[in-house]
Each structure stands twice: as C-alpha cells, then as structure tokens.
C-alpha cells in the first residue's frame, strides 16, 4: 500500500498539495497564497528522479496520501558530528480519508526507510496553530528539537 511515487501519481499528488497549501493559507494568509502548490508537474517529475528526495505514496487503488522526504548528510563539519538525517518536507492525507491511520502508516514507513538507509534521526517542521499536526507528530513519538520564532513588523 505504500510505495515510491511514480509519474502516473503526479496529477493526484498535485491535488493533495492543494489541500496542504490551503491548510497553511488558512493558518497564515500573510505568508501562503491560496489555491496554488509548491511544485508543478515538471518539478514533481524531476523530484521523482532525485534519490535524495524520495516521495512515498499510500495507494489502496487511489493515492490517499504522500510523504515528501529529503535526505542529507553532515560530514567533516568543524562544529557538528557526522550525521545522516531524513527531513519530512510534507505529509498529507486526503481530507476525505483521514481517521483511517494512513498518516501513521506513512510516518512509520518513512521512519523504517530512514532507519534502513542509516539515518540517525528524522526532522520536520510544523506551523504553530496546526494543532492536528502537532498532536499527530507527538503521538508518533517526535519531540521538539528547536523552535523558530518571529516578530511580525
């Protein structure tokens, strides 16, 4: 049910990207434009060919959710220890399929994938006010690593 995304998934992924964008737009209309996505079809096709940025989909006959990931490494840094990490750029479950543990399945799949490729940890960002996401990630065992703060001028 969970697999790497392919070219035939692009149209559906874009539909889900619209849902995520609208969640962010409602939370922060000062930052996010409505009715758009962060990737267009060609950008998604390019991402599908980038091994350092895997995209996984939950597919039970229809793509019901996705996880966009980015793998990065720190090597020979003056300050930081060598590290390999997976950043979850985006997880989305179709608003009509929520409550079926699809998000949990995607998260656990990504966690196991990260472990299998030797990552030390997983990171992600959650917007303040997105209480459902905060609760979900806490339930998945995540904890705060650092906090970004702002002053609106």
Buried (B, 14 or more C-beta within 10 A) or exposed (E): EBEEBEEEBBEBBBEBBBBBBBBBBEBEEEEBEEEEBBBEEEEBEEBBEEEEBBBBBBBEEEBBBBBBBBBEEEEEEEEEEEEBBBBBBBBBBBEEBEEBEBBEBBBEBBBEBBEEEEBBEBBBEBBEEBEEBBEBBEEBEBEEEEEEEEEEE
